[in-house]
């Protein structure tokens, strides 16, 4: 059960979007929202007090059990070391320079967190996840996402689009879609569609497909491989987190070095 949602904030638009998005989801699940503000050293000022008051008076928080917490230390570590069932954070994308909430930092949190992380770029209604896009290579590590996928599908009555990018010089779309169907049936996923997408830029294809089907969220594992292979293993999830305007639901999966 998801009962404790952590929302990093620095009062910029990106973090305000995340608070509003998390509040609706917390109301649905009866969860507590922890608004965590990480600073270099303990800070009190009239300006900060006004910012905190502005946030705590948000309409979205009226029916939610919430708590504001200021803490010090490394921002990413201070976030991921908190006890949480879910982290919801905003991101400005790779080019954002206003605050902590740039794409690269959202990616760092996603890779280091022990719980799922939802990354949003705008204020998003996370209570209506009717269309989920789930990219998979049908490897064993993706199995760890299946229970999460089925949980979300049950809670939201979602249709799942199971997709895979492939090299059309090696196999046909029909062959790939047969494998995806077998994968879905083996894991007893209900109400799904499969799609094989030819091409080499997997991140771009995931985003384009999600936009095409008007997905509400992309469920994507962040592969945190040890050793030099981590650069390649994390590339696709990094691209999607940085560039997608559709919310991302991700979980870090530790893979052994090859």
Backbone as numpy.savetxt, mean C-alpha at the origin, in Angstrom:
# Nx Ny Nz CAx CAy CAz Cx Cy Cz
-7.47 -9.59 12.85 -8.30 -8.38 12.85 -7.44 -7.13 12.85
-7.88 -6.12 12.14 -7.13 -4.87 12.08 -7.74 -3.89 13.09
-7.01 -3.62 14.15 -7.54 -2.79 15.23 -6.71 -1.55 15.53
-5.52 -1.45 14.97 -4.65 -0.31 15.26 -4.03 0.18 13.96
-4.46 1.36 13.51 -3.96 1.94 12.28 -2.99 3.06 12.61
-1.85 3.04 11.99 -0.85 4.08 12.19 -0.81 4.99 10.97
-0.88 6.29 11.19 -0.86 7.26 10.10 0.24 8.29 10.37
1.37 8.23 9.66 2.40 9.26 9.82 1.88 10.60 9.32
2.20 11.67 10.03 1.73 12.99 9.60 2.80 14.05 9.85
2.85 15.03 8.95 3.64 16.24 9.18 2.82 17.47 8.79
1.49 17.24 8.65 0.51 18.31 8.40 0.53 18.84 6.96
1.32 18.24 6.08 1.24 18.60 4.67 0.03 17.91 4.04
-0.30 18.32 2.81 -1.48 17.76 2.15 -1.42 16.24 2.06
-0.24 15.69 1.76 -0.12 14.24 1.60 -0.53 13.49 2.85
-0.09 14.00 4.01 -0.44 13.31 5.25 -1.90 13.55 5.62
-2.45 14.70 5.28 -3.87 14.96 5.52 -4.73 14.01 4.70
-4.33 13.78 3.44 -5.04 12.81 2.60 -5.06 11.44 3.28
-3.91 11.04 3.83 -3.80 9.72 4.46 -4.69 9.62 5.70
-4.74 10.71 6.49 -5.58 10.70 7.69 -7.04 10.50 7.30
-7.50 11.27 6.32 -8.88 11.14 5.88 -9.18 9.75 5.34
-8.23 9.20 4.59 -8.42 7.87 4.00 -8.45 6.79 5.09
-7.54 6.91 6.06 -7.46 5.91 7.13 -8.68 5.97 8.04
-9.20 7.18 8.27 -10.32 7.35 9.20 -11.55 6.56 8.74
-11.86 6.63 7.45 -13.01 5.90 6.96 -12.85 4.40 7.13
-11.65 3.91 6.86 -11.38 2.48 7.01 -11.43 2.08 8.48
-10.90 2.94 9.35 -10.92 2.65 10.78 -12.35 2.60 11.32
-13.19 3.48 10.81 -14.60 3.47 11.24 -15.27 2.16 10.85
-14.96 1.68 9.66 -15.52 0.41 9.19 -15.11 -0.76 10.08
-13.83 -0.78 10.47 -13.30 -1.91 11.24 -13.32 -1.68 12.75
-13.77 -0.52 13.18 -13.75 -0.23 14.60 -12.34 -0.14 15.14
-11.44 0.39 14.34 -10.02 0.45 14.70 -9.65 1.80 15.29
-8.58 1.81 16.07 -8.02 3.05 16.59 -7.02 3.61 15.60
-7.00 4.94 15.46 -6.06 5.61 14.57 -5.00 6.33 15.41
-3.73 6.01 15.17 -2.62 6.68 15.84 -1.98 7.62 14.83
-2.05 8.92 15.09 -1.42 9.92 14.23 -0.03 10.19 14.79
1.00 9.74 14.10 2.35 9.86 14.62 3.12 10.94 13.87
3.67 11.87 14.64 4.44 12.99 14.08 5.87 12.85 14.57
6.78 12.56 13.65 8.19 12.35 14.00 8.96 13.65 13.80
9.68 14.08 14.85 10.44 15.33 14.81 11.87 15.06 15.26
12.77 16.01 14.96 14.17 15.88 15.36 14.33 15.95 16.88
13.57 16.82 17.51 13.59 16.96 18.96 12.21 17.39 19.42
11.84 17.10 20.67 10.51 17.47 21.16 10.20 18.94 20.87
9.02 19.18 20.29 8.69 20.52 19.81 7.34 20.98 20.34
7.30 22.22 20.82 6.04 22.86 21.19 6.07 24.28 20.66
5.02 24.69 20.01 4.92 26.05 19.52 3.46 26.34 19.23
3.13 27.62 19.16 1.76 28.00 18.85 1.38 27.51 17.46
2.34 27.58 16.54 2.08 27.14 15.16 1.78 25.65 15.12
2.61 24.86 15.84 2.37 23.42 15.87 1.04 23.10 16.53
0.75 23.79 17.64 -0.52 23.55 18.33 -1.71 23.81 17.41
-1.59 24.85 16.59 -2.67 25.17 15.65 -2.82 24.09 14.60
-1.68 23.56 14.12 -1.72 22.49 13.12 -2.35 21.23 13.71
-1.96 20.88 14.93 -2.52 19.70 15.58 -4.02 19.87 15.77
-4.43 21.04 16.24 -5.86 21.30 16.45 -6.64 21.20 15.14
-6.05 21.72 14.07 -6.70 21.66 12.75 -6.94 20.21 12.34
-5.93 19.37 12.55 -6.05 17.97 12.16 -7.07 17.24 13.03
-7.00 17.46 14.33 -7.88 16.74 15.23 -9.35 17.15 15.09
-9.59 18.25 14.41 -10.96 18.69 14.16 -11.48 18.25 12.78
-10.70 17.44 12.08 -11.15 16.95 10.77 -12.47 16.21 10.91
-13.39 16.47 10.00 -14.70 15.82 10.03 -14.57 14.30 10.02
-13.60 13.79 9.27 -13.44 12.34 9.12 -13.12 11.65 10.44
-12.58 12.39 11.41 -12.18 11.78 12.68 -13.29 11.81 13.74
-14.42 12.40 13.42 -15.47 12.60 14.42 -15.95 11.29 15.03
-16.04 10.24 14.23 -16.57 8.97 14.71 -15.49 7.91 14.91
-14.25 8.37 15.08 -13.12 7.45 15.17 -12.38 7.67 16.49
-11.94 6.56 17.09 -11.06 6.62 18.26 -9.65 6.92 17.77
-9.13 8.11 18.10 -7.82 8.49 17.57 -6.93 9.06 18.67
-5.64 9.10 18.39 -4.66 9.61 19.34 -3.52 10.25 18.57
-3.12 11.45 18.98 -1.98 12.14 18.37 -0.74 11.87 19.21
0.35 11.52 18.54 1.59 11.19 19.24 2.78 11.85 18.55
3.56 12.59 19.31 4.80 13.16 18.78 5.97 12.32 19.29
6.88 11.98 18.40 8.03 11.18 18.78 9.27 11.69 18.07
10.43 11.30 18.55 11.70 11.75 17.95 12.47 10.55 17.42
13.39 10.84 16.49 14.24 9.78 15.95 14.23 9.76 14.44
14.84 8.73 13.88 14.79 8.53 12.44 13.35 8.32 12.01
12.92 9.02 10.97 11.49 9.01 10.62 11.01 7.62 10.24
11.71 6.97 9.32 11.26 5.65 8.86 11.26 4.65 10.01
12.36 4.59 10.77 12.44 3.63 11.88 11.38 3.92 12.94
11.13 5.20 13.21 10.13 5.56 14.22 8.73 5.12 13.81
8.49 5.07 12.52 7.19 4.63 12.01 7.07 3.11 12.07
8.06 2.42 11.51 7.93 0.96 11.39 8.10 0.23 12.71
8.70 0.88 13.71 8.87 0.23 15.01 7.63 0.33 15.89
6.66 1.12 15.48 5.41 1.23 16.22 4.57 -0.03 16.05
3.83 -0.37 17.07 2.91 -1.49 16.96 1.71 -1.07 16.11
1.43 -1.82 15.07 0.32 -1.46 14.18 -0.13 -2.68 13.40
-1.41 -2.69 13.06 -1.96 -3.72 12.17 -1.96 -3.25 10.73
-1.89 -1.93 10.54 -1.88 -1.34 9.21 -1.28 0.05 9.29
-0.45 0.40 8.31 0.06 1.76 8.18 -0.57 2.37 6.93
-1.14 3.54 7.08 -1.67 4.28 5.93 -0.87 5.56 5.81
-0.20 5.74 4.67 0.60 6.96 4.52 0.43 7.58 3.15
0.55 8.87 3.13 0.47 9.60 1.87 1.81 9.59 1.17
1.77 9.88 -0.11 3.00 9.99 -0.89 2.78 11.01 -2.00
3.80 11.82 -2.24 3.72 12.83 -3.29 4.28 12.32 -4.61
4.73 11.06 -4.63 5.36 10.56 -5.84 6.85 10.87 -5.83
7.56 10.38 -6.81 9.01 10.47 -6.83 9.52 11.89 -6.86
8.73 12.82 -7.38 9.21 14.19 -7.53 8.81 15.10 -6.36
8.07 14.56 -5.38 7.63 15.39 -4.28 8.79 15.85 -3.42
8.85 17.14 -3.13 9.95 17.69 -2.36 9.49 18.46 -1.13
8.18 18.52 -0.90 7.67 19.36 0.18 7.96 18.80 1.56
7.98 17.49 1.72 8.00 16.92 3.04 8.62 15.53 3.02
8.44 14.84 4.14 8.90 13.45 4.23 8.19 12.55 3.23
7.00 12.92 2.83 6.14 11.99 2.11 6.42 11.95 0.61
7.66 11.70 0.27 8.02 11.47 -1.12 7.97 9.97 -1.38
7.94 9.60 -2.65 7.78 8.20 -2.99 8.85 7.30 -2.41
10.09 7.77 -2.40 11.17 6.92 -1.91 11.00 6.59 -0.43
10.49 7.52 0.35 10.27 7.25 1.76 9.07 6.35 1.99
8.03 6.51 1.18 6.90 5.58 1.25 7.38 4.16 0.95
8.28 4.06 -0.02 8.84 2.76 -0.38 9.65 2.18 0.78
10.44 3.01 1.46 11.24 2.54 2.59 10.35 2.01 3.71
9.28 2.74 4.00 8.36 2.27 5.04 7.73 0.95 4.62
7.30 0.86 3.37 6.66 -0.37 2.88 7.60 -1.57 2.99
8.88 -1.36 2.74 9.83 -2.47 2.76 10.25 -2.89 4.17
10.18 -1.93 5.12 10.66 -2.24 6.47 9.55 -2.57 7.46
8.33 -2.23 7.13 7.22 -2.44 8.06 6.91 -3.93 8.23
6.44 -4.27 9.42 6.07 -5.65 9.71 4.60 -5.92 9.42
3.87 -4.88 9.08 2.45 -5.01 8.78 2.19 -4.48 7.38
1.00 -4.68 6.83 0.69 -4.10 5.52 0.77 -2.58 5.54
1.09 -2.01 4.40 1.17 -0.55 4.25 0.30 -0.15 3.06
-0.56 0.82 3.27 -1.36 1.38 2.18 -0.79 2.76 1.85
-0.49 2.97 0.59 0.06 4.25 0.12 -0.99 4.93 -0.74
-1.34 6.17 -0.37 -2.33 6.94 -1.13 -1.70 8.23 -1.63
-2.16 8.68 -2.78 -1.66 9.94 -3.35 -2.69 11.07 -3.22
-3.95 10.70 -3.02 -5.02 11.68 -2.86 -5.95 11.19 -1.75
-6.89 12.01 -1.36 -7.90 11.56 -0.39 -8.71 10.45 -1.05
-8.78 9.30 -0.40 -9.32 8.10 -1.01 -10.31 7.43 -0.08
-11.41 6.96 -0.62 -12.37 6.19 0.16 -11.93 4.73 0.15
-11.28 4.32 1.21 -10.77 2.95 1.29 -11.83 1.96 1.75
-13.06 2.41 1.92 -14.12 1.50 2.33 -14.85 0.90 1.13
-14.46 1.31 -0.07 -15.13 0.83 -1.28 -14.09 0.26 -2.24
-13.50 -0.85 -1.85 -12.47 -1.50 -2.67 -13.12 -2.60 -3.51
-13.87 -2.18 -4.51 -14.65 -3.13 -5.30 -13.84 -3.80 -6.40
-12.73 -3.18 -6.81 -11.91 -3.75 -7.88 -10.45 -3.76 -7.41
-9.92 -4.97 -7.20 -8.54 -5.15 -6.74 -7.71 -5.71 -7.89
-6.58 -5.09 -8.17 -5.63 -5.64 -9.15 -4.51 -6.34 -8.38
-4.28 -7.59 -8.71 -3.27 -8.40 -8.03 -2.26 -8.94 -9.04
-1.12 -8.25 -9.23 -0.08 -8.78 -10.12 0.64 -9.94 -9.43
0.94 -10.97 -10.17 1.63 -12.12 -9.59 2.53 -12.79 -10.61
3.62 -13.35 -10.10 4.47 -14.23 -10.91 4.19 -15.68 -10.60
3.19 -15.92 -9.75 2.79 -17.27 -9.35 3.92 -18.03 -8.68
4.81 -17.29 -8.01 5.86 -17.91 -7.22 5.39 -18.13 -5.79
6.16 -18.90 -5.05 5.75 -19.23 -3.68 5.64 -17.99 -2.80
6.52 -16.98 -3.04 6.45 -15.81 -2.18 5.13 -15.05 -2.35
4.52 -15.15 -3.52 3.24 -14.49 -3.72 2.12 -15.17 -2.94
2.36 -16.43 -2.55 1.36 -17.14 -1.76 1.08 -16.41 -0.45
2.09 -15.69 0.07 1.92 -14.99 1.34 0.89 -13.86 1.23
0.63 -13.41 0.01 -0.34 -12.33 -0.20 -1.76 -12.87 -0.38
-1.89 -14.17 -0.60 -3.19 -14.72 -0.95 -4.22 -14.56 0.17
-3.82 -14.88 1.40 -4.76 -14.77 2.51 -5.20 -13.33 2.70
-4.26 -12.40 2.51 -4.61 -10.98 2.62 -5.59 -10.59 1.51
-5.34 -11.09 0.31 -6.23 -10.84 -0.82 -7.63 -11.36 -0.54
-7.72 -12.58 -0.05 -9.02 -13.19 0.22 -9.75 -12.49 1.37
-8.98 -12.02 2.34 -9.57 -11.26 3.45 -10.20 -9.97 2.94
-9.46 -9.23 2.11 -9.98 -7.98 1.57 -11.19 -8.24 0.69
-11.10 -9.28 -0.12 -12.22 -9.59 -1.01 -13.49 -9.91 -0.21
-13.32 -10.64 0.86 -14.48 -10.99 1.71 -15.06 -9.75 2.37
-14.20 -8.88 2.88 -14.67 -7.69 3.61 -15.34 -6.68 2.70
-14.87 -6.59 1.45 -15.35 -5.52 0.57 -16.18 -6.02 -0.61
-16.35 -7.34 -0.73 -17.10 -7.87 -1.86 -16.46 -7.53 -3.19
-15.14 -7.65 -3.25 -14.38 -7.18 -4.41 -14.30 -8.21 -5.53
-14.11 -7.70 -6.74 -13.68 -8.53 -7.85 -12.17 -8.38 -7.97
-11.48 -9.50 -8.17 -10.01 -9.50 -8.23 -9.56 -9.70 -9.66
-8.70 -8.81 -10.12 -8.07 -8.96 -11.44 -6.65 -9.48 -11.22
-6.45 -10.74 -11.58 -5.14 -11.37 -11.39 -4.37 -11.24 -12.70
-3.23 -10.57 -12.66 -2.54 -10.24 -13.91 -1.07 -10.66 -13.85
-0.52 -10.88 -15.04 0.90 -11.19 -15.16 1.44 -10.63 -16.47
2.59 -9.97 -16.37 3.30 -9.54 -17.57 4.11 -10.72 -18.10
4.24 -10.82 -19.43 4.97 -11.96 -19.98 5.68 -11.57 -21.27
6.66 -12.37 -21.61 7.43 -12.22 -22.85 6.74 -13.02 -23.94
6.14 -12.33 -24.91 5.36 -13.05 -25.92 6.21 -13.78 -26.94
7.54 -13.70 -26.81 8.40 -14.53 -27.66 8.60 -15.91 -27.06
8.20 -16.08 -25.81 8.42 -17.36 -25.12 7.13 -18.14 -24.91
5.99 -17.45 -24.81 4.72 -18.14 -24.59 3.58 -17.25 -25.08
2.41 -17.82 -25.14 1.25 -17.08 -25.62 0.43 -16.55 -24.44
-0.39 -15.56 -24.73 -1.27 -15.02 -23.69 -2.21 -16.10 -23.18
-2.65 -16.96 -24.08 -3.57 -18.03 -23.68 -2.93 -18.98 -22.68
-1.66 -19.28 -22.90 -0.94 -20.17 -21.98 -0.79 -19.52 -20.60
-0.46 -18.25 -20.60 -0.29 -17.54 -19.33 -1.61 -17.45 -18.59
-2.67 -17.14 -19.29 -3.97 -17.00 -18.65 -4.48 -18.35 -18.11
-4.10 -19.44 -18.79 -4.45 -20.78 -18.26 -3.72 -21.01 -16.94
-2.47 -20.63 -16.86 -1.71 -20.77 -15.61 -2.30 -19.88 -14.51
-2.70 -18.66 -14.87 -3.30 -17.76 -13.88 -4.63 -18.33 -13.36
-5.41 -18.93 -14.26 -6.67 -19.54 -13.86 -6.42 -20.71 -12.91
-5.44 -21.55 -13.24 -5.09 -22.68 -12.37 -4.64 -22.17 -11.00
-3.87 -21.08 -11.00 -3.38 -20.46 -9.77 -4.55 -19.99 -8.91
-5.50 -19.31 -9.54 -6.67 -18.80 -8.81 -7.52 -19.94 -8.26
-7.71 -20.98 -9.05 -8.52 -22.11 -8.60 -7.83 -22.87 -7.47
-6.52 -23.03 -7.57 -5.76 -23.73 -6.53 -5.91 -23.00 -5.20
-5.89 -21.67 -5.24 -5.98 -20.89 -4.00 -7.43 -20.56 -3.63
-8.36 -21.09 -4.37 -9.80 -20.94 -4.09 -10.22 -19.46 -4.02
-9.70 -18.70 -4.97 -10.09 -17.30 -5.09 -11.40 -17.23 -5.86
-12.32 -16.44 -5.37 -13.63 -16.32 -6.00 -13.75 -14.98 -6.72
-14.70 -14.91 -7.64 -15.01 -13.66 -8.36 -13.76 -12.98 -8.89
-13.13 -13.61 -9.84 -11.86 -13.11 -10.38 -11.88 -13.08 -11.90
-10.97 -12.30 -12.46 -10.68 -12.32 -13.89 -9.16 -12.42 -14.02
-8.69 -12.97 -15.13 -7.25 -13.07 -15.35 -6.88 -12.31 -16.62
-5.64 -11.81 -16.64 -5.17 -11.10 -17.83 -3.67 -11.28 -17.95
-3.23 -11.68 -19.14 -1.81 -11.76 -19.48 -1.48 -10.55 -20.34
-0.41 -9.83 -19.96 -0.07 -8.58 -20.63 1.33 -8.70 -21.20
1.45 -8.63 -22.51 2.76 -8.77 -23.15 3.57 -7.49 -23.00
4.85 -7.64 -22.67 5.74 -6.49 -22.56 6.83 -6.72 -21.54
7.73 -5.75 -21.44 8.88 -5.92 -20.54 8.87 -4.94 -19.37
8.14 -3.83 -19.46 8.08 -2.88 -18.36 6.91 -3.24 -17.46
7.17 -4.13 -16.52 6.09 -4.68 -15.71 5.40 -3.62 -14.86
6.18 -2.72 -14.28 5.59 -1.68 -13.44 4.61 -0.82 -14.22
5.01 -0.38 -15.39 4.14 0.45 -16.22 2.88 -0.31 -16.62
3.03 -1.60 -16.93 1.88 -2.39 -17.35 0.89 -2.58 -16.20
1.40 -2.76 -14.99 0.52 -2.88 -13.83 -0.31 -1.62 -13.67
0.35 -0.47 -13.73 -0.34 0.81 -13.56 -1.36 1.02 -14.67
-0.96 0.79 -15.92 -1.86 1.00 -17.05 -3.09 0.10 -16.97
-2.87 -1.17 -16.61 -4.00 -2.10 -16.51 -4.94 -1.66 -15.39
-4.37 -1.29 -14.24 -5.20 -0.86 -13.11 -6.05 0.35 -13.48
-5.46 1.28 -14.23 -6.22 2.45 -14.67 -7.31 2.04 -15.65
-7.00 1.09 -16.52 -7.96 0.64 -17.54 -9.21 0.04 -16.90
-9.04 -0.77 -15.86 -10.20 -1.41 -15.22 -10.75 -0.57 -14.08
-10.21 0.64 -13.91 -10.64 1.55 -12.85 -10.54 0.89 -11.48
-9.38 0.31 -11.23 -9.15 -0.38 -9.96 -9.21 0.59 -8.79
-9.67 0.08 -7.66 -9.70 0.88 -6.44 -8.41 0.75 -5.66
-7.69 -0.36 -5.88 -6.43 -0.57 -5.17 -5.61 -1.63 -5.90
-4.28 -1.53 -5.77 -3.36 -2.54 -6.30 -2.73 -3.26 -5.13
-2.88 -4.57 -5.09 -2.28 -5.39 -4.03 -0.96 -5.94 -4.56
0.14 -5.55 -3.91 1.46 -5.84 -4.49 2.46 -6.15 -3.39
3.12 -7.30 -3.49 4.17 -7.64 -2.53 5.41 -6.79 -2.80
6.05 -6.35 -1.73 7.34 -5.67 -1.83 8.40 -6.69 -1.45
9.16 -7.15 -2.42 10.15 -8.19 -2.18 11.43 -7.59 -1.62
11.72 -7.92 -0.37 12.87 -7.35 0.32 13.99 -8.39 0.36
14.59 -8.63 -0.78 15.62 -9.66 -0.89 16.94 -9.16 -0.30
17.65 -10.05 0.37 18.96 -9.72 0.91 20.02 -9.81 -0.19
21.06 -9.02 -0.05 22.15 -9.09 -1.02 21.88 -8.22 -2.23
22.72 -8.34 -3.25 22.64 -7.47 -4.41 21.35 -7.63 -5.19
20.72 -8.80 -5.08 19.49 -9.04 -5.82 18.35 -8.16 -5.36
18.50 -7.52 -4.18 17.42 -6.67 -3.69 17.12 -5.52 -4.65
18.14 -5.07 -5.38 17.96 -3.96 -6.32 16.97 -4.35 -7.39
17.09 -5.57 -7.90 16.22 -6.02 -8.98 14.87 -6.48 -8.44
14.89 -7.14 -7.27 13.64 -7.65 -6.70 12.69 -6.52 -6.34
13.24 -5.37 -5.92 12.39 -4.28 -5.48 12.01 -3.29 -6.55
12.51 -3.48 -7.76 12.33 -2.46 -8.79 10.87 -2.26 -9.16
10.13 -3.34 -9.35 8.75 -3.22 -9.82 7.87 -2.56 -8.77
7.98 -3.03 -7.52 7.16 -2.42 -6.47 7.52 -0.96 -6.27
8.81 -0.63 -6.40 9.24 0.76 -6.26 8.59 1.63 -7.33
8.60 1.16 -8.57 8.02 1.93 -9.67 6.53 2.16 -9.46
5.84 1.12 -9.02 4.39 1.24 -8.83 4.08 2.18 -7.67
4.80 2.05 -6.55 4.57 2.93 -5.40 4.84 4.39 -5.78
5.89 4.62 -6.54 6.26 5.99 -6.89 5.33 6.62 -7.91
4.85 5.84 -8.87 4.18 6.42 -10.03 2.67 6.22 -10.10
2.14 5.23 -9.38 0.71 4.98 -9.47 -0.09 6.02 -8.69
-1.19 6.48 -9.29 -2.11 7.36 -8.58 -3.24 6.56 -7.93
-3.26 5.27 -8.23 -4.21 4.36 -7.58 -3.56 3.88 -6.28
-4.30 3.81 -5.17 -3.71 3.35 -3.91 -3.04 1.99 -4.04
-1.99 1.80 -3.25 -1.24 0.55 -3.23 -1.39 -0.08 -1.85
-1.72 -1.36 -1.82 -1.71 -2.12 -0.57 -0.54 -3.09 -0.70
0.46 -2.92 0.14 1.68 -3.72 -0.02 2.13 -4.32 1.30
2.83 -5.41 1.20 3.44 -6.05 2.37 4.84 -6.49 2.00
5.79 -6.28 2.89 7.16 -6.67 2.64 7.32 -8.17 2.86
7.91 -8.83 1.87 8.18 -10.26 1.97 9.68 -10.47 1.84
10.28 -11.05 2.86 11.71 -11.27 2.87 12.04 -12.50 2.04
12.91 -12.32 1.05 13.34 -13.44 0.22 14.81 -13.74 0.51
15.20 -15.00 0.44 16.61 -15.33 0.64 17.43 -14.90 -0.54
18.74 -14.71 -0.33 19.64 -14.40 -1.44 19.72 -15.57 -2.38
19.84 -15.27 -3.66 19.98 -16.35 -4.66 21.43 -16.74 -4.81
